[in-house]
Amino acid sequence: MNKQHVIEIMALASGITQREAKLALNAFTDAVQVTLQNNGKVSLVGFGNFSTRHRAERIGRNPQTGEPLTIPAATISEFFGRK
């Protein structure tokens, strides 16, 4: 399922236009993105949780040469969905 398909389903299910559904979906995804950028957590009961976490710099190995290399620190996004 892609974004356009979600928009079509939202429009049909709620009786709104696809343009209105797209605006609603964009507002939702923008709110989630801003929350995660501010180190927040988003929990949707019955769906899942979105969060970010910091991964520290670490030493890895180049798989082709075996030489050590530094993997930089990063902030990663996580999604834990309902099972």
JOQUIPE-V557987 format. One record per helix or strand. SS is the DSSP state (~ for helix, > for strand). FROM is the first residue (numbers start at 0). LEN is the number of residues. If there is no record, write none. Layout:
BEGIN
ss = (SS SS)
from = (FROM FROM)
len = (LEN LEN)
END
This chain:
BEGIN
ss = (~ ~ > > > > >)
from = (2 17 41 47 57 67 73)
len = (12 20 3 8 4 4 8)
END
